[in-house]
Amino acid sequence: MPGPELNEINNLSIEKRRSEIVENAIDELVQQGKSSFKPGDVAELLRQKNDPIGIWQLRSEFSVLEEKGAISFDADTALWTRIQRSKIKERDLA
C-alpha cells in the first residue's frame, strides 16, 4: 500500500495534469479566435474532446491560472482573457 508521500505526489501530478488540460483548452479557444471566454466555453470544448471536467473544478483551475498571471477576469463582462502562458508545465513539484 503506497505511503502518504506517494499519495501526495500522485495528487500533485493529477492536479498538474488537470491544470495543463485546462490551459491547453484555453489556448485552443484563443487560437480559434475567441478573445474572451467563460468556464463553460472550456467545459464544452473538453466535452467535445471526451475529456470532461466539472464546471466547479474548471472554475478552481481558472483561479489557479489567474494567480499565475496566465488569465484575467473582467468583472464588468464576467469574461476571462488570456494574458500569457503560465509556468505550470515548468513547475518543479519537489
C-alpha positions in Angstrom: 0.0 0.0 0.0 1.5 3.4 -1.0 2.6 5.7 1.8 1.3 9.2 2.3 4.3 10.7 0.4 3.5 8.7 -2.8 -0.2 9.7 -2.5 0.7 13.3 -2.2 2.9 13.1 -5.3 0.2 11.3 -7.3 -2.3 14.0 -6.2 0.0 16.8 -7.3 0.6 15.0 -10.6 -3.2 14.8 -11.2 -3.7 18.4 -10.3 -0.8 19.5 -12.5 -2.2 17.5 -15.4 -5.7 18.9 -14.9 -4.2 22.4 -15.0 -2.3 21.6 -18.2 -5.5 20.3 -19.8 -7.4 23.4 -18.9 -4.7 25.8 -20.0 -4.3 23.9 -23.3 -8.1 24.2 -23.9 -7.9 27.9 -23.3 -5.1 28.2 -25.8 -7.2 26.3 -28.3 -10.1 28.7 -27.8 -7.8 31.7 -28.3 -6.4 30.1 -31.5 -9.9 29.7 -32.7 -10.3 33.4 -32.4 -12.1 33.7 -29.1 -10.5 36.7 -27.3 -12.6 36.2 -24.2 -14.2 33.2 -22.7 -16.1 31.7 -19.8 -15.5 28.4 -17.9 -18.5 27.0 -19.8 -16.6 27.5 -23.1 -13.7 25.5 -21.8 -16.1 22.8 -20.4 -17.8 22.5 -23.8 -14.5 22.1 -25.7 -13.3 19.5 -23.2 -16.6 17.6 -23.5 -16.2 17.6 -27.3 -12.7 16.1 -26.8 -14.2 13.4 -24.5 -12.1 14.9 -21.6 -14.8 16.5 -19.4 -14.0 18.4 -16.3 -16.8 19.6 -13.9 -17.6 23.3 -14.1 -16.7 23.9 -10.4 -13.3 22.2 -11.0 -12.8 24.4 -14.0 -13.6 27.5 -12.0 -11.0 26.4 -9.5 -8.4 25.9 -12.3 -9.3 29.4 -13.6 -8.4 30.8 -10.1 -5.1 29.0 -10.2 -4.3 30.3 -13.7 -5.3 33.8 -12.6 -2.9 33.6 -9.6 -0.2 32.5 -12.1 -0.9 35.6 -14.3 -2.0 33.4 -17.2 -5.6 34.8 -17.4 -7.5 37.7 -16.1 -11.1 38.3 -15.1 -13.2 41.3 -16.2 -15.9 41.7 -13.5 -17.9 44.0 -15.7 -18.4 41.5 -18.5 -17.9 38.3 -16.4 -15.4 37.1 -19.1 -11.9 35.8 -18.9 -9.0 36.8 -21.2 -5.7 35.1 -21.9 -2.6 37.1 -20.8 0.3 34.7 -21.1 1.3 31.1 -20.7 1.7 30.0 -17.1 4.7 28.1 -15.8 2.6 25.1 -14.9 4.5 22.8 -17.2 7.8 24.0 -16.0 6.9 23.9 -12.3 9.0 21.7 -10.1 6.9 19.5 -7.9 9.7 18.8 -5.5 
